[in-house]
Amino acid sequence: MLPYVTLPVIHVAGPIDIQPFGLLVVTAIFLGTALARWRAPRLDIGRDELDSFFTWMLVGGFVGAHVLQIVFYHPEKILSDPLSLLRLWEGISSFGGIIGGMIGFLLWKRFRGGGQSVFAHADLVASVFPVAWIFGRAGCSVAHDHPGRLAESGELLAALAVQYPASTGRLAGLRYDLGLLEMFFSILLSVGLLFAWRKPRPVGTYLAIVCLTYAPVRFYMDFLRIAEPDGGDLRWLSLTFAQWSCVVVACYGVYLVTRLRRTAAQAA
């Protein structure tokens, strides 16, 4: 059993406050960007080119994170409050951000990249993504914005359940905190990738690793969410939007492995 941890809001001046969630997310962005810049020369990606690429990716990611959160988690708002799609600060989803970032990839390729392949850029992002994701999910864990169902004795992850206090109302009890669980997984994945950084890898390797590890873990974790009637994520044919996205990501990972094997065979 783990304690229910929260961090205080940092008061700056007047009405300006810094939320722990926002601070950790910004830390994730800066760390991911710094690590990508450090590794970019290994893929012959220039600093200016990378910065331009990241700008398009991050803008697409922020827009997609909110818009797809509304579309797939709160579609009723589209008709009742269409302007909610424009209020980017009101709720985000992780897979919405990932899809938005991918759209940013493609737009950069079309308008700034001269039509060049973004495969190496995507692999670079994948190689540092889990490290940055630790801090992003740390933000979720201190905000406790992804509560899971109550943990039962003997379950695989029961030892990592969080004791929600009585002050959380109906959520009180020993339950899973999905942001915290994903943070732990990101730490494990990051350690593995840090070892992989020590040797040159074929382009696409990190993308394949992240797809084939993150997708099944996230797919499983979403079954630990609280039920939809209790305020949990909207289900589409019994699965969340994230779980359907995981199916696509896993299939892409399998394609990448096939592509890497074929390339290696041709080289041999």
Legacy VTK file of the C-alpha trace (Angstrom):
# vtk DataFile Version 3.0
C-alpha trace
ASCII
DATASET POLYDATA
POINTS 268 float
0.000 0.000 0.000
1.290 3.468 -0.942
0.391 6.810 0.667
-1.767 9.443 -0.977
0.781 12.127 -1.912
-0.070 15.673 -2.917
2.119 18.720 -3.523
1.190 22.266 -2.474
0.438 24.996 -4.976
3.353 27.434 -5.313
2.174 31.021 -4.855
4.241 33.464 -6.910
2.566 36.864 -6.644
-0.935 38.264 -6.711
-3.243 35.875 -8.569
-0.325 33.894 -10.044
0.009 30.351 -8.750
2.048 27.464 -10.093
0.275 24.116 -10.018
2.485 21.052 -9.372
0.906 19.265 -12.345
1.779 22.071 -14.750
5.299 22.407 -13.375
5.996 18.695 -13.835
4.568 18.694 -17.363
6.776 21.645 -18.321
9.736 19.788 -16.801
8.894 16.778 -18.971
8.857 18.923 -22.119
12.159 20.637 -21.381
13.863 17.390 -20.380
12.619 15.545 -23.464
13.734 18.406 -25.707
17.183 18.567 -24.087
17.740 14.825 -24.402
16.606 14.859 -28.038
19.032 17.690 -28.836
21.830 15.721 -27.199
21.078 12.579 -29.244
20.183 14.309 -32.526
23.750 14.432 -33.958
23.820 10.621 -33.984
21.036 10.722 -36.568
22.505 13.667 -38.478
19.622 15.909 -37.458
20.623 19.571 -37.154
19.719 21.777 -34.173
17.584 24.252 -36.137
15.790 21.454 -37.954
15.060 19.662 -34.686
13.766 22.820 -32.985
11.438 23.500 -35.901
10.245 19.902 -35.817
9.601 20.006 -32.072
7.638 23.258 -32.357
5.204 21.745 -34.839
5.001 18.522 -32.853
4.308 20.239 -29.519
1.681 22.594 -30.952
-0.058 19.639 -32.597
0.246 17.669 -29.372
-1.332 20.348 -27.181
-4.211 20.926 -29.590
-4.815 17.216 -30.119
-4.622 16.464 -26.396
-7.584 18.740 -25.699
-9.684 18.382 -28.854
-9.585 14.572 -28.842
-10.245 14.550 -25.108
-13.521 16.367 -25.791
-14.403 14.263 -28.840
-13.771 10.831 -27.317
-14.342 11.396 -23.597
-16.999 14.139 -23.479
-18.700 14.193 -26.898
-21.859 15.632 -25.373
-20.036 18.955 -24.940
-19.613 19.410 -28.687
-23.299 20.232 -29.113
-23.984 21.810 -25.729
-20.825 23.944 -25.663
-18.975 23.977 -29.024
-16.465 26.535 -27.731
-15.168 23.909 -25.302
-13.097 22.613 -28.222
-11.147 25.882 -28.196
-10.483 26.061 -24.452
-7.241 24.107 -24.605
-6.580 24.469 -20.882
-9.716 22.543 -19.908
-8.676 18.893 -19.917
-6.219 16.839 -21.931
-5.736 13.189 -22.864
-2.414 11.443 -23.347
-3.296 9.613 -26.544
-4.933 12.755 -27.881
-1.557 14.449 -27.399
0.276 11.589 -29.092
-2.049 11.655 -32.100
-1.875 15.440 -32.264
1.918 15.227 -32.162
1.861 12.761 -35.059
-0.285 15.167 -37.062
2.284 17.850 -36.233
4.977 15.477 -37.585
3.188 15.188 -40.898
2.423 18.902 -41.187
6.071 19.722 -40.528
7.100 17.227 -43.208
4.715 18.863 -45.680
5.361 22.543 -44.995
8.829 22.797 -43.424
10.625 19.525 -43.965
10.611 19.596 -47.744
8.773 16.296 -47.850
11.663 14.400 -46.239
10.977 11.328 -44.159
10.248 11.938 -40.473
11.049 8.336 -39.555
14.408 9.227 -37.975
12.819 12.161 -36.135
10.066 9.936 -34.764
12.605 7.350 -33.635
14.577 10.074 -31.880
11.447 11.213 -30.026
10.643 7.617 -29.052
14.148 7.120 -27.642
13.683 9.943 -25.096
9.910 9.868 -24.658
9.767 7.439 -21.677
12.275 9.520 -19.694
10.208 12.674 -20.155
7.008 10.713 -19.562
8.163 9.928 -16.011
7.667 13.580 -15.086
4.438 13.912 -17.052
2.925 10.985 -15.200
4.404 12.235 -11.928
2.193 15.266 -12.478
-0.818 12.997 -12.907
0.093 11.032 -9.779
0.210 14.096 -7.506
-2.987 15.468 -9.067
-4.629 12.021 -8.744
-6.627 12.728 -11.892
-6.684 9.084 -13.040
-8.274 7.160 -10.156
-8.666 3.440 -10.633
-11.003 0.892 -9.115
-10.573 -0.519 -5.623
-7.691 -2.962 -5.306
-8.377 -6.505 -4.187
-6.084 -8.671 -2.102
-3.923 -11.005 -4.174
-4.039 -8.946 -7.368
-0.810 -8.496 -9.330
-0.496 -4.755 -8.637
-2.270 -4.583 -5.279
0.975 -3.686 -3.468
1.148 -0.503 -5.570
-2.389 0.636 -4.729
-2.848 4.003 -3.042
-4.816 4.631 0.141
-7.198 7.427 -0.847
-8.159 9.355 2.328
-11.670 10.088 3.564
-11.312 13.635 2.233
-11.615 12.267 -1.318
-15.238 11.333 -0.661
-16.554 8.459 -2.738
-13.022 7.638 -3.871
-11.873 6.862 -0.314
-10.275 3.450 0.027
-7.394 1.400 -1.285
-7.480 1.868 -5.027
-5.206 2.039 -8.052
-3.785 5.360 -9.203
-3.171 4.908 -12.910
-0.921 7.948 -13.243
1.351 6.522 -10.556
1.387 3.039 -12.102
2.317 4.457 -15.483
5.079 6.519 -13.896
6.580 3.349 -12.400
6.402 1.624 -15.782
8.038 4.621 -17.485
10.935 4.415 -15.024
11.514 0.743 -15.869
11.284 1.374 -19.619
13.629 4.368 -19.354
16.285 2.308 -17.582
16.180 -0.214 -20.434
16.460 2.515 -23.063
19.365 4.182 -21.270
21.315 0.942 -21.648
20.281 0.737 -25.312
21.672 4.227 -25.945
25.186 2.904 -25.429
25.328 1.357 -28.914
24.137 2.529 -32.347
20.747 1.040 -33.254
18.959 0.800 -36.609
16.564 3.688 -37.145
13.137 2.576 -35.975
14.392 0.426 -33.105
13.258 2.761 -30.326
9.942 3.403 -31.988
9.311 -0.342 -32.151
10.350 -0.866 -28.525
8.081 1.871 -27.200
5.119 0.731 -29.305
5.413 -2.917 -28.269
5.937 -2.211 -24.561
3.755 0.802 -23.838
0.696 -0.321 -25.827
0.016 -3.637 -24.015
0.797 -2.168 -20.578
-1.499 0.804 -21.107
-4.179 -1.476 -22.580
-4.129 -3.567 -19.394
-4.024 -0.590 -17.044
-7.159 0.917 -18.536
-9.096 -2.097 -17.262
-8.200 -0.864 -13.768
-10.042 2.440 -14.279
-13.174 3.248 -12.330
-16.388 2.366 -14.128
-17.989 4.834 -16.508
-21.079 5.421 -14.293
-18.744 6.367 -11.428
-17.029 9.050 -13.472
-14.573 6.872 -15.380
-13.601 7.259 -19.017
-16.234 6.788 -21.694
-16.187 3.297 -23.216
-16.538 2.606 -26.920
-17.667 -1.001 -27.462
-16.436 -1.828 -23.933
-12.986 -0.268 -24.472
-11.672 3.229 -23.807
-10.349 5.480 -26.548
-6.854 4.821 -25.163
-7.317 1.062 -25.458
-8.421 1.286 -29.092
-5.411 3.511 -29.710
-3.196 0.895 -28.060
-4.394 -1.711 -30.561
-3.306 0.532 -33.443
0.026 1.327 -31.777
0.771 -2.353 -31.122
0.007 -3.245 -34.744
2.359 -0.492 -35.883
5.019 -1.891 -33.574
4.681 -5.310 -35.193
5.006 -3.665 -38.615
8.186 -1.901 -37.481
9.756 -5.142 -36.275
8.950 -6.759 -39.626
10.456 -3.777 -41.431
13.638 -3.848 -39.314
14.082 -7.579 -39.901
13.598 -7.190 -43.630
16.106 -4.337 -43.755
18.643 -6.378 -41.766
18.174 -9.375 -44.075
18.694 -7.221 -47.167
21.835 -5.704 -45.665
23.186 -9.169 -44.866
LINES 1 269
268 0 1 2 3 4 5 6 7 8 9 10 11 12 13 14 15 16 17 18 19 20 21 22 23 24 25 26 27 28 29 30 31 32 33 34 35 36 37 38 39 40 41 42 43 44 45 46 47 48 49 50 51 52 53 54 55 56 57 58 59 60 61 62 63 64 65 66 67 68 69 70 71 72 73 74 75 76 77 78 79 80 81 82 83 84 85 86 87 88 89 90 91 92 93 94 95 96 97 98 99 100 101 102 103 104 105 106 107 108 109 110 111 112 113 114 115 116 117 118 119 120 121 122 123 124 125 126 127 128 129 130 131 132 133 134 135 136 137 138 139 140 141 142 143 144 145 146 147 148 149 150 151 152 153 154 155 156 157 158 159 160 161 162 163 164 165 166 167 168 169 170 171 172 173 174 175 176 177 178 179 180 181 182 183 184 185 186 187 188 189 190 191 192 193 194 195 196 197 198 199 200 201 202 203 204 205 206 207 208 209 210 211 212 213 214 215 216 217 218 219 220 221 222 223 224 225 226 227 228 229 230 231 232 233 234 235 236 237 238 239 240 241 242 243 244 245 246 247 248 249 250 251 252 253 254 255 256 257 258 259 260 261 262 263 264 265 266 267
